[in-house]
Amino acid sequence: MTISTRRAKAAEIASVKEISIKAVWERFSDEQRRELDKEPWSRRIGELFDMMVKKESHRVFIAEDDNQALLGYVWIGEGSNPMTGTNHGYIYDIFVKEEQRRKGIGMRLMEEAERYCRKTEYHEMLLMVAVTNQPAQKLYAKQGFKAEQMYMLKRLT
Amino acid sequence: MTISTRRAKAAEIASVKEISIKAVWERFSDEQRRELDKEPWSRRIGELFDMMVKKESHRVFIAEDDNQALLGYVWIGEGSNPMTGTNHGYIYDIFVKEEQRRKGIGMRLMEEAERYCRKTEYHEMLLMVAVTNQPAQKLYAKQGFKAEQMYMLKRLT
């Protein structure tokens, strides 16, 4: 099987959107899901996705096999650091199909994202990862990412 | 020495601003400082501080001793989670003077912030802390905060 990566076509963005929204929902805690109404939430997050992804500074790259089946994607766009006032490349989402993992596809997608960031002349690339997701953290560390800041949360209810 | 906490008066916000901006600058990496011009940066961040702190949902509480000397402060305001679409209390800054640390002042300030969040009916309180700042993380954990998400960064230059 040959794996290739390329910029996503408009029609493929619909699949990316569906997978991305499903992943966001699944990452929520039980408390968060209990407080949300899934239908209006899905509509709102879908509109947010559409609004973000079509920005000039945003790119979606996909990985596919010989049969043009979608194996994974990375969504990169411009983020900004309110403290420094500078912009950077921000990984909004990265995904590899369950049965396609541990084949280096995520690495290939990250390379596409990095190439785009260098071309755009960002000095930094950022991403956010769950503190509990150590396998992902290890992969990112292998690619040169360093843990910087973490969010801590307290439930008040 | 009796330590008391209360909402900051308008005149005290100027001291808070000065300390807060100095702390932001000191937390930057050498690379970040090299890329920034300190004078225009200070002006911009000062304007950002003024704009944020005067919002209806923002509060600054200070700790003081019998002589009304400023020992520390906490700045809390509304944050929002773009994924859930819900608002929460966000600790923009918390500070205790070097020589006043390990006396429970930070804890008292966090209690003020939490009281404000409960009154405002936020279901969550969030803060951000450097991954390397383990003493602060331990204090926050003691107060019921749990690490959630972390930023990882790669320099491209």
Interface residues (C-beta under 8 A of the other chain):
Chain A: V24 F28 E31 Q32 E35 L36 W41 R44 I45 L48 P82 M83 T84 G85 T86 G89 E114 C117 R118 Y122 H123 E124 M125 L126 L127 M128 V129 A130 V131 Q137 Y140 A141 Q143 G144 F145 K146 A147 E148 Q149 M150 Y151 M152 L153 K154 R155 L156 T157
Chain B: V24 F28 E31 Q32 E35 L36 W41 R44 I45 L48 P82 M83 T84 G85 T86 G89 E114 C117 R118 Y122 H123 E124 M125 L126 L127 M128 V129 A130 V131 Q137 Y140 A141 Q143 G144 F145 K146 A147 E148 Q149 M150 Y151 M152 L153 K154 R155 L156 T157
